[in-house]
Amino acid sequence: MNTVIDKPPPQRMPPWIRVKVHTGQQRESVSALVADQNLNTVCQSARCPNIAECWHRGSATFMILGQRCTRACTFCAIHSFMPEPVDLDEPERVAESAHRLNLQYVVVTSVNRDDLPDKGADHFVRTIGALRRRLPDIGIEVLTPDFKGRKPLIGKVLAERPTVFNHNMETCERLTPEIRSGGQYNRSLAVLRAAGELSAGEVAIKSGIMVGLGETDAEVETTMADMQRAGVDILTIGQYLPPSRSHRPLDRYVTPEQFDAWAVLARKMGFKAVASAPLVRSSYRADIMANEVLECRRSSSPVHAGS
């Protein structure tokens, strides 16, 4: 006889987890344009809690290389396996959409494409090039997979000189094997370190983690220290919210006071810009974070992006 084990009921959402609802013509315009250009946004695919605010502001994070990932991370809402063929026209459509939305700053991310010989690096290069041809002065942030840690592929993307190179650590070392399918803690640190070395300080390096996955406060702080030593300029810390009951269960809700304490610690560690709050996500207010790093470089003093 099979024993059925019930999953624990979801924890009651605390009052500080509140998502502002924004509607209106700007949000509708972004949604319609993304659909018209047959593009994907991580805002939709990852079920980001800030989609309403960002789309209302006319900002979106484009997700290239399809809607299906070659990995199956237990926290992620994006579909896994059987990836689509690479759409060679996609970079031009991303650039056209950014132009029609009059964006000053764009974030480009992707699913993992371990099936491709270059792990998707060339598609990032083509997308950056298309954006620069269409909008020469636009700020460009890339949020990349780990490219299996291959330094030449990291260098190929950095040779295009994006404004920000982002690769997320996601969680602490202990939890990485069970949370990040195919991900390796030390390999991700090596990616960040290589990005800093290859860009010679001309590109801001960014990374982020989620909390509430089962880590301890001490493990969060150890991960922050590892990221800082790897050369990360911009740090994001946000609350993990399970996309569904089939994903990794929530371990805890972290209080706003603890997020604030980590922000203070991050500034002391030397991060140039910090966003630490429950609803912070990697691409949330990315343009503001990038500008803060530029200001920080001019003033040579760390800043805090707040929530």
C-alpha positions in Angstrom: 0.0 0.0 0.0 1.4 3.4 -1.0 1.7 6.1 1.6 0.6 9.5 0.5 2.5 12.3 2.1 0.7 15.6 2.1 2.7 18.7 1.4 2.7 21.3 4.2 0.1 24.0 3.8 1.5 27.3 2.5 2.6 29.8 5.1 0.4 32.8 5.7 1.7 35.7 3.7 3.0 38.6 6.0 1.7 42.1 5.5 5.0 43.4 4.0 4.6 41.1 1.0 2.4 43.4 -1.0 2.4 43.8 -4.7 1.2 47.1 -6.1 -1.3 46.8 -8.9 -0.7 49.1 -11.9 -2.9 49.2 -14.9 -3.2 51.6 -17.8 -2.2 52.3 -21.3 1.6 52.0 -20.8 1.3 48.5 -19.4 -1.1 47.4 -22.1 1.3 48.9 -24.8 4.2 46.8 -23.5 2.1 43.6 -23.4 0.8 44.2 -26.9 4.2 45.0 -28.3 5.8 41.9 -26.8 3.0 39.7 -28.2 3.2 41.4 -31.6 7.0 40.9 -31.9 6.7 37.3 -30.7 9.1 37.9 -27.8 9.4 36.4 -24.4 9.9 38.4 -21.2 11.2 37.0 -17.9 8.6 39.1 -16.3 5.9 36.7 -17.6 7.9 33.4 -17.7 9.2 33.7 -14.2 6.0 35.2 -12.8 7.8 38.2 -11.4 5.8 40.0 -8.6 6.9 43.4 -10.0 5.5 42.8 -13.5 2.7 45.3 -13.0 5.0 48.1 -11.7 7.7 47.6 -14.3 5.4 47.3 -17.3 3.5 50.4 -16.1 6.8 52.2 -16.2 7.5 51.0 -19.7 10.3 48.6 -18.7 10.7 45.0 -19.5 13.4 42.3 -19.3 13.6 40.4 -22.6 14.3 36.7 -22.4 16.0 35.4 -25.5 16.7 31.8 -26.8 13.2 30.5 -26.2 10.9 29.7 -23.3 12.2 26.3 -22.4 15.4 25.7 -20.3 17.9 22.9 -20.4 17.9 22.8 -16.6 15.2 22.3 -14.0 16.0 24.5 -11.0 13.5 23.8 -8.2 12.7 27.5 -7.6 12.0 28.5 -11.2 8.7 28.8 -13.1 10.3 28.5 -16.5 9.5 25.3 -18.4 12.4 22.8 -18.7 13.9 20.7 -21.5 13.1 20.2 -25.2 14.4 23.8 -26.0 13.2 25.5 -29.2 15.4 26.1 -32.2 17.4 29.3 -32.0 15.4 32.2 -33.7 18.1 34.1 -35.6 15.7 37.1 -36.2 15.1 37.5 -32.5 17.9 40.1 -31.8 16.4 42.5 -34.4 12.9 42.1 -32.9 14.3 42.9 -29.4 16.0 46.0 -30.8 12.9 47.1 -32.6 10.7 46.6 -29.5 13.2 48.6 -27.4 13.1 51.4 -30.0 9.3 51.5 -30.1 9.1 51.5 -26.3 11.7 54.4 -26.2 13.7 52.5 -23.6 16.9 54.1 -22.3 18.0 50.9 -20.5 17.2 47.3 -21.4 17.9 44.0 -19.6 18.5 40.9 -21.7 18.4 37.5 -20.1 18.0 33.9 -21.4 17.2 30.4 -20.5 20.1 28.0 -20.1 21.0 26.5 -23.4 23.5 23.7 -22.6 22.4 22.0 -25.8 24.1 24.7 -27.9 27.9 24.5 -28.7 28.4 28.1 -27.5 25.8 27.8 -24.7 23.9 30.8 -26.3 26.8 33.3 -26.1 26.6 34.3 -29.8 22.9 35.1 -29.4 23.7 37.5 -26.6 26.4 39.1 -28.8 24.0 39.5 -31.7 21.3 40.9 -29.4 23.7 43.5 -27.9 24.8 44.4 -31.4 21.3 44.9 -32.7 20.4 47.1 -29.8 23.4 49.3 -30.2 22.8 49.7 -34.0 19.2 50.7 -33.3 19.8 52.7 -30.1 23.5 53.7 -29.9 23.1 55.3 -26.4 21.0 52.7 -24.7 22.2 51.1 -21.5 22.4 47.3 -21.8 22.4 44.8 -18.9 22.9 41.1 -19.6 21.8 38.5 -17.1 23.5 35.4 -18.4 23.6 31.7 -17.5 27.0 30.3 -16.5 28.0 29.2 -20.0 29.4 26.1 -18.2 32.1 28.3 -16.8 33.8 28.7 -20.2 35.9 31.8 -20.0 36.1 32.4 -23.8 32.3 32.5 -24.0 32.1 35.0 -21.1 34.8 37.1 -22.9 32.8 37.0 -26.1 29.8 38.7 -24.4 32.0 41.1 -22.5 33.8 42.2 -25.7 30.5 43.9 -26.6 30.8 46.0 -23.5 27.4 45.8 -21.9 26.7 48.3 -19.2 26.2 45.6 -16.6 27.1 41.9 -16.6 24.9 39.9 -14.3 25.0 36.3 -13.3 23.0 35.2 -10.2 24.4 33.0 -7.4 20.8 32.4 -6.4 21.6 30.7 -3.0 24.2 29.6 -0.5 26.8 26.9 -1.2 25.1 24.2 0.9 21.8 24.5 -1.0 23.2 25.0 -4.5 23.2 21.3 -5.5 19.5 20.7 -4.6 18.2 24.1 -5.9 20.2 24.9 -9.0 19.9 22.2 -11.5 23.3 21.9 -13.2 24.6 24.9 -11.3 27.8 24.9 -9.2 28.5 27.5 -6.5 32.3 27.8 -7.2 31.7 27.9 -10.9 29.3 30.8 -10.6 31.8 32.7 -8.5 34.5 32.0 -11.1 32.1 33.4 -13.8 31.7 36.6 -11.8 35.5 36.8 -11.2 36.3 36.2 -14.8 33.8 38.9 -15.9 35.5 41.4 -13.7 38.9 40.5 -15.0 38.0 40.4 -18.6 36.1 43.7 -18.5 39.0 45.5 -16.7 36.6 47.6 -14.7 34.7 48.9 -17.7 31.6 46.8 -17.0 29.7 46.7 -13.7 29.4 43.2 -12.3 26.1 42.2 -10.7 24.7 39.2 -8.9 21.9 38.3 -6.6 20.5 35.7 -4.2 17.0 34.7 -2.9 16.3 34.0 0.8 13.7 31.7 2.3 15.0 28.6 0.6 16.3 27.0 3.8 19.5 29.0 4.2 20.6 30.5 7.5 21.4 34.2 8.1 25.1 33.2 8.5 25.0 31.5 5.1 23.6 34.6 3.5 26.4 36.6 4.9 29.0 34.1 3.8 27.6 34.1 0.3 27.7 37.9 0.3 31.3 37.9 1.3 32.2 35.4 -1.4 30.4 37.5 -4.0 32.3 40.7 -2.9 35.6 38.9 -3.1 34.7 37.7 -6.6 34.4 41.4 -7.6 30.6 41.9 -7.6 29.7 45.6 -7.7 25.9 45.4 -7.5 24.1 43.1 -5.1 20.4 42.1 -5.0 18.7 40.2 -2.2 15.0 39.3 -2.4 12.4 37.0 -0.9 11.8 33.6 -2.5 8.2 33.1 -3.4 7.3 29.6 -4.7 5.7 29.8 -8.2 3.5 26.8 -7.3 3.1 24.0 -4.8 5.1 21.8 -7.1 8.2 24.0 -6.6 10.5 24.1 -3.7 8.5 24.9 -0.5 9.1 28.1 1.2 11.2 27.8 4.3 10.6 31.3 5.9 9.5 34.8 5.3 12.4 37.2 6.0 11.5 40.4 7.8 12.1 43.8 6.2 14.4 44.6 9.2 16.7 41.7 8.3 16.8 42.8 4.6 17.8 46.3 5.9 20.5 44.8 8.1 22.0 42.9 5.1 22.0 46.2 3.1 24.0 47.9 5.8 26.4 44.9 6.0 26.8 44.9 2.2 27.7 48.6 2.2 30.4 47.9 4.8 31.7 45.0 2.7 32.2 47.3 -0.2 29.4 46.7 -2.7 28.9 49.8 -4.8 25.1 49.4 -5.0 22.6 47.3 -3.0 19.0 46.4 -3.3 17.8 44.3 -0.4 14.0 44.0 0.3 11.3 41.4 0.1 10.1 42.1 -3.5 13.5 42.9 -5.0 14.3 40.8 -8.0 17.4 40.7 -10.2 16.1 43.1 -12.9 14.0 45.3 -10.6 14.9 49.0 -11.2 18.0 47.7 -13.0 18.6 51.1 -14.7 18.6 52.9 -11.3 21.1 50.4 -9.9 23.4 50.8 -12.9 23.3 54.6 -12.5 24.1 54.3 -8.9 27.3 52.4 -9.7 28.3 55.2 -12.1 27.6 57.7 -9.4 29.5 55.6 -6.9 32.5 55.4 -9.2 32.5 59.2 -9.5 32.1 59.8 -5.8 34.1 56.6 -4.6 31.5 55.9 -1.9 29.0 52.9 -1.7 25.3 53.6 -2.0 22.1 51.7 -1.2 19.3 51.4 -3.7 16.7 50.7 -1.0 13.6 48.8 -1.8 
